[in-house]
Amino acid sequence: MRTVKAITRKTGFRICSRTAFCFYLTVLFFVYSMAMVYLHHSTHHGEVDSLQRELASLRSVANVSAPADEHPRVASLKSQVAAHEVEIIKLQDAASAKAGASALPHPVAEALPLPVAEAAAAEKSADGAAAGGGGGGGVDKERRNTVKAAMLHSWEGYKKFAWGTDELLPQAKTGHNWLGQGGTIIDAMSTLAVMGEMAEFRKAADWAKKDFQLAGKGDVSFFETTIRVLGGLLSAYETTCDLPEGCDQGLLDKAKEVGDRLLKAFDTPTGLPFATINLSNGRGHTPGWTGGAAILAEVASVQLEFGALSRHTKDPKYDAAAIKVFKILEGLHRPDGLMPLYIDIHKAKFTTGHVSLGAMGDSAFEYLIKVWIQRGGKDAWLKKMYDEASEGILSKLLQTSSAGHVYVAESRGSSLSHKMDHLACFTGGMLVLGSKTATNPEQHMKAAKGIGETCFQMYAKMASGIAPENVDLSSGELRAGASYNIQRPESVETFFYLWRATKDPIWREHGWAAFQAWEKHCRIPTGGYVGVRDVRKENPPKDDTQQTFWLAETLKYLYLLFSEDELIPLDKYVFNTEAHPLKIWKD
């Protein structure tokens, strides 16, 4: 009765608002409206059922020698299913607003195993939570499903045109290799699992076990292969351990094979790894343009992966080799706790004073706190290194421009460079993660929020709504430096961490604005998303690469931004720098 009276007050004509006739007329109008909502809801469910039946039929007649979902009709059907599910959510929200309850049934995807019980409970409890405006602390289902539809559009385009290659070139409708390791397949596995697409996850896992071959592979990036391939395989293996059928030994065997070949990179006079390793003969080398030095991020962002490999294989050699790098760094002079970009792998000393949390430095700082978390928070020396580094960042690199933008500058010895890479936007998320155990958590959170807001302004101040690769703040204002965008995740990563910590809806709004700009300018109708060449233009020209981290990181963090906290809880998982969730060690 309270709801009907409220509707009467809002919709009834003033002249008859107190008459029985008007009251009953309003009740009839309300009942009619509810009937229409249920009718349209049933129509969408009927469409979903029909489409699902057609999917099942196609799978049953597909060529058994090829994956069933490669049938040309499947991608179209999946897109239609996603669209109907979004419409159902809108109708449920309308019904909830009118009836004051959420009694309509929900379409249920296959249960996600990360972890199943917590995710299912959270989904049930969040039925009445915010679903369209970014407010509240529960699931924003409409936005989450829209992000999922973008992931499926990216994945289906890759499957159609580039299966087995590293990257999709969406406009050329072909694939491209630079690692030669099926990069998109392995990088996408953990995101498919997070989104509950378990049939697609299993298809990718089967390829990794059966078709991904290392024999005959030449030179590869030690760092990129570790974070994308080894990290992706280990995260997928941990995912299967939560499935009813149990741990997939084939994935761990493949991860071990990759790890054994990568391990040879540590065969140097100091134990600091080569930048490039030949997967066939085990020979490594460092780039000439660095003067033969290794890059900080590439030697100090592999410890999560090699640690997890040791834990699962019960062979300590992988962890021992990787953690030794941090031990070497611990013993070097690090002014203000900060580590410069280049290090001599033969003499174990820094060869420059240039410090950056952007390109070439970024994830080395991130891994100090994350490796400490992964190992159960028991290695005091790692935490001390992170505390010293974070204090150096806050006291020496964190700046506020005359226009009020909070940013992370670069240090070149005695002077600062007032440039900030989009890559450095991860710093906000790192500070959130470390704030729980910081001596001054309020200072860390304030800095994280300031960085997060500046990273959003990188998007908002561009005509396209998309951020540039870096910005110049030397004038006080935020101006584009390198003006291209390649779908990087670091801003939405920080929005995700800030949302988890504060539940301030502004972070969901910022993430949604960035996603909408990508959706507007980067979506290719035939499948996939691309980067843009000049974000300063209202209609920026497109490039032709769908980055693997678009699927591994950017879309995953966006999906989690609009999901419940119980999906990948941060007291149970830590993300590697490619956003592959790895379990925290509890013993």
N, C-alpha and C positions, 0 to 999 in steps of 0.2 A: 504493500500500500504506500510506503514511503516513496518508492520509485515512481509509482503512478501519479502521486500528488506532486512530485517534483516536475514530472513531465507536464502535468496540467498547468502548473504555475508558469512553465516556460512556453507552452504551446497554445493553451486555451485563450479564447478571446476574452478580453477584460469584461465585456458586458455580460457574459454568461459564466464567468469563472466560478460562481458559487451555486450554479443550478445543477440538479441531478442529470438533466439532459446533457449538458456540456461534459460533465464528469464521465458519463457512460460513453459518449461519443469519443472522448479521448482514449478511454480504455479500448474501444474497438479499433481505433487508429493504431494504438500500441500493439495490439494482438496481430493486426494485419502486417505491421512493419516487421515484427518478429518472424512471422510466417514467411515473409519474403527473404529475410536473412537465411533462415533454415533451408528454404527452397534453393537459393543460389549456392549455399554451402553444399547441399546434397548434389547439385549439378556438378560442382567442381570435383567432389569426391568421386562421382560417377565417371567423370573424364579421366581422373587419375587411375581408377580401376581399369577402365578400358585401355588406357595407354600401357599400364603395367601388363595387362594380358597380351597386348601386341608385342611388348618387349619379350615376354616369356616365349611366345610363339616364334619370334625371330631367332631367339637363342636356340630353340629346339631344332630349327632347320638350318642353322648356320653351318658353314663348312667346318668340319671337325678339325681340319688341319690348321685353322686360323682361330684366334681368339674370337669368341662369339660376338662380343660387343663391337667388333670391327665391321659388322653389317652396316651398310650405308644409312639405314633408317634409324639406327639406335641413337646417334647423337641428337637428332631432331626430336625423337621421343623423350629423351632425358631432359632436354631443354623445356619441352612442353610440360612435363611432370613438375619441374621446378617452378614454372610460372603458375601452374594451378595451385601448388602448395603455398606460394606467396599469397595468392588470392584468398585461399582458405584462411590463412592467418589474419588477413585484413577483415574478413567476415567475422571471425571469432572475436576480434577486438571490438567490432561494431556491436556484436551481440552482447559482449561483456559490458560495454558502456550502457546499453539499453536495459539489460536485465539485471545488472549488478552481480553477475556470476559468470563463470567460464566453464559451462557444462558441455560445450561441443567437443566431440572427439578430435584428437590430433593425429595427423599422419605420423607414423613412427618409422624412422630409419632403422637400419640394422644397428644393434647396440654397439657403442664404442667401447673398446677395452682399455681405456686409459683414465681412471679405472671404471669398470662397468657399474658397480653398485653406486658409487658416489654420483656419477653422471646421471644415472636413471633417477635417483632420489632428487637431485637438483632440478631435473627437467619437470618432474611431477610437482615439486613445490613452487616452481616458477610459473605455473600456468597463468596465474593472475598478475604476473609482473608486467613491467613496461614492455610494450611491443612495437612502438613506432616513434617515440619521441626522444629516446636516448636517456630518459630519466629513470629513477629507481635503481635498485641494485641487482635485478634479476636479468633474465634473458630478453634481449631485444630481437624477437624472432624474425620479424620482417627483414630487418637489415642483415641479420646473420644469414638468412636464407638467400638473400640477394648476393652476398659475398660468396656463398657456396655455389650459386649459379655461375658466378664469374670463374670460380675454380674449375667447375666442370666444363665450361666453355674453353678454358685454357687447356685442360687435359684432353678433351675430345679433339681439339684442333691438333695437338701434338700427336695423338694416336693416329689421326687420319693421315697426316702429311709427313711426320718426322719420326715415327716409332723406331727406337733403337739408336737414334742419334743423340747428341748432347742437347741441342736446342732446336726449337721450331722457328723457322722464318715465316711468319704468318702470311705476309703479302706475296712472297714467292711461292708459298705452299710447298715448302720442302724443308729438309733438316740440315743442320750444320754441326760439325764436330770441332772441338778444340781440346777436350780431354780424351775423347774417344772411349767414353765409359758409360754411355747411356745416361748422361747426367740428369736429364729431366725425370726419368723414371725413378731413379734412386732418390733424388732430391724431393720428389713429390710424395713418396710413400707415407711419411709421417703426417703430412697434411691430409691425405686421403683418409688415414686412420682417425685423426682428430675430428674430421667432418662426418665420420660414420660410414664412409664409402668403402665398406670392407670387401666387396666383390672386386672393386678396382684395386684396392690395396693388395689383395691376393694375386691379382694378375701381374702387378708390378713386381711383387715378391717372387713369383714364379720366373719372371724374366731374369731377375737378379741372380737367382740360383742356377738357372739352366743355360741362359744365353749370354750372360755377362762373362766374357773370357779375358784373362789378363795375359795369356801367352802371346808373345810377339809385340806387346805394347812397348813403346819407346819412352822418350822423355816426357814426364808429366810434372806439373806443379805439386810438390810435396804437400804444401799447405792446402790448396784447393781440393786435392784428392782426399786428404784427411778429413776436412770439415764436411764436405759434401757426400763423398762416397762412403768412407769408413763410418762417419757419424750417422749417415742415413741408414746404412745396413744395421748398425748396432741399435739404433732407435727402433727400427722395424722388428728386430729380434726381440727386444724388450716388449714391444707391443704384443707379439704372438704369445709371450709367456702369460699374458692375461686373458688369452682366448681359451675356450673350452678344450680345444685340441692340444694346448700346451705349447711350449717353446719350439720354434722351428729351427732345428739343428742345422739345416741347410743354409740359413741366413748367417748363423754364427760361423759356420765353416767358410763361407765366402768372405766374411769380415776378417777372419783369421788369415786367409790367403792374401787379402789386400794389406793387412797389417804386417805380415811377414815381408812383403816386398817393399813396403814403405820404411820398415825398420832399418833398412840398409842406409838410409839417409843420415842416420846418426853416426855412421862410421867415419868420424872426422877426428883430428887430433884432440879436440876439446869435448866432443860429444854434442856440440851445437850442430843441428842438421843442415844439410845442403838445401838450397832453394828448389832445385830440380833433381829428380831421381829417375833413372831409367828402370822401368819395371821389369825389363828382361835381363839386363846384365848387372844391375845394382850400382852402376856408376852415377855419381852425383856431381853437381857443380853449382856455383853461385853466379849471379849476373855480373856482366862486365861494367854496366852503367853505375853500379854501386861501389865500384872500385874493388870488387871481389868480396864485399861484405854481404852478410845475410840481412834480411829485413826483420825488424823486431816482431811484428805481428805474425810473420810466417814461422818463427821458431817458438813463439810463446803463446800460440793459440791452437795447440794440438793435444794438450794434456787431458782434457775431458775425454777425448776419444780413446787415446791409448790407455788411460786409466780404466775406462769401461771395458776395453778389450781384455785387459789382464784380469779384471774381476770375473768376467764370464768364462774365460778360458782357463782360469786358475793358473796362469803362467805370468809371473811377475816381471818378465823381461820388458814387456811393452811399457808398462807404467814406469819402471825404473829408468828407461832411456828418456822418456818424455819429462818426468819430474826433475831429472838432473838439470834440465835447462833452467828451471826456476831456481834451483840451488846455485847455479852459476851466476844468474842475474842478481840473486840475493847478495852475493859476495862482491859485486862490482859497486863502484861509486855511483850513486844515483842522486844527483842534486835535487833536494826537496822531494825525494822519493820517486822522481820522474825518470823514465827510461827513454833515451834517444832512439832514433829510427834505425840506425845501422850498427851491426856488431860483427866484428872479425871472428870467423868461426875457427881460425887457426890459433889466435892469441887470446880469445875470449875477452875482448875489450871493445867498448863503443868507439866508433870512428867518426862520430859527428856529435854536435850539441843540439841538433834540431829535434824538438819534442813536439809531437802532434797526436791528438786523439782522433784525427781523421785518417786519411789513407796511410797505410804502412805501420801505423802505431796502434790504432783503435783497440782491437780485440785482445792485445796483450794485457791491457789494464783490466778489461772485462773478465779475462780468465783468472786473474788473481782471486777475485771474490767468488767466482763460480766454481773453481776447482776446490776452494776451501769449503764451499757449501756441499758440493758433490761428495766430498770425503767425510761428511758428517760433522764439519766444524771442529775438527780435532787437531789440525796442523796450525799451531799458533804462529809459526814463522810465516806462513802464507798470509794469514790475516794481518800480521804486522806489515808485510809488504803492501797489501792493499790499503791499509789505514794510512801509511806514509804517502802512497801515491794519491789517494783521494784528498788528503790534506794539501798536497802540493797542487793538485788541480784546482781546489777551491781557493787557495791563497795566491797562486801565481798565474793560472791560466783563465780562471773565470772572470769575465769582464761584463760591464754594463755600458752600452753605448750611450751617447748623449740623447738619443731618441728613446732610450729605455729598453733596448733589446739586450737580454742576458745571453751571453754566448761563450764558447770555449775557444780562446785564441791559441795560436801556435807560438812556441818559444824557439828563438834562434840564438840561444846563449843569453846575451845581455839585453836583447830586444824582443818585442812581441810582434807577431804578424796578425793583424786584425781580420783574419779570414777564417771562415768556418765551413768545413765540408759537411755535406748532408750525412756522410758516414759518422761524423762526430755527434750526431743527434742521439746515438745510442747512449751517450753519457748520462742523459736524464734517467733512463731505465736502470742503468748500473747504479746510480746514486740511490734510487728507490730501493733496489735490492740490498745495498749495503747499509741503508739507513737503520735497519732493525737492530744492528749491533754496533752502530757508530756511537762515539762519545757525545756527539751533538746531533741527534737525528733531525731536529728541526732545521738546522742549517743545511743538511743534505737534502731534505725534502723541499726547502725553499729554492735551492739551486736547481733541483730537478724540475720543479714547476716552471721556473724561469726559462730553462733550456727548452722544455716542452713547448712553451708558448712561442718562443722565437722560432722553433722548428715549424710550428704551424704557420707562422707569418711568412716563412719561406714559400709556402703554398699560396697563402691568401694575397700576397702582394704581387704575384705574377698574373699577367693578363689571362693565362690559360688555367690558373688555379692549381698548377703543378709546380713543385719545387725544382730549382736548378741543382746542379751537382755541387756547387758551393756558392757562398755569398761573401761579399766584401762589406765590412762594417766600419771601415776606417773613417768614413765621413759621419758616422753616427747613424745614418739611415741604412737600411738593409737593401743591398743591390746585388743583382745576379752577377756571378763571376762566370764560370763555365755554365752555359745556359741550357745544356741538355739534361734529360732525365731518363734513367734506365730502370725505373720501377723499384728503386731501392726501398728497403723496409724500415730504416732506423727511426724515422719519425713515428710511424704507427707502432713500432716496438715500444718506444717511450710512452706513447699514449696508453698502450695496454698496461704497462707497469703502473702508471699514475692512476688509471682507472681502478686497478685492483687495490691500490693502497688508499685511495681517497673516496671512491664512489662519486666523485664530482662529475656530473653528466657532460661537462664541457669537453672532457677527453674523448667521449664517444662522439660528440658533435664534430670535433676536429678530425677524428678518424674518418667519419662519414663524408665530410667535405672533401678530404683527399681522395677517398675512393670514388666519389661521384665525378671528380675531375678526370681520374684515370678512365673511368667508364665512358665518359663523354669523348675523350680524345684518343684513347689507346685501343679500344676494342675493335677487332677486325671481324666482320660478320661471318666469314667462313670458318672462323676458329682462331682463338689466341688473342693475345694483347701485345702491343709493342711499346717501345719508348718513344720520346719525342725529341726533336733536334733543337728547339728553341722555345723554352717555356715563356718567354716574354711576349710571344705572339698569341693573340686571342684564339687563332686556329693554327696551332703549331704543326709544322711538317713532321711526319712520322719517320722513325727508323724502321728496321725490319728484323728485330730480334725479340723473342720472348725469353727473358732471362730465366734461368732455372730457379733463382732465388725469389722470383715473383710467385712461384708456386710454393716453394719451401718456406719462405719467410713472410713476405708481404701479406699474402692472402691468409696465411695461418694466424698472424697476429691480429689482423682485422676480424677474422672469425671469432677468435678468443675475446677480443674487445667487446663483442656483442653477446658473449656467452656467460654462463654461470661460473663462479669461481671454482666450483668443484671439477670443472673440466680442465685438466692439467693443473692441479693445485701446486702452488709454489713451495709448499713444505714437503712435497714428494718428488718434484721434478726440477731439473735445471736445464735450460736451453743452451745448446752449443751455439757458436756464432753463425750457424746456418739455420738456427731455430729448430733443430731436431731435439725433441725432449729426451733427456736421459735421466734415469732414476737416481735419486740421492741414496747414498749408502747409509744404511741404518745400523750396521754393525762394524 
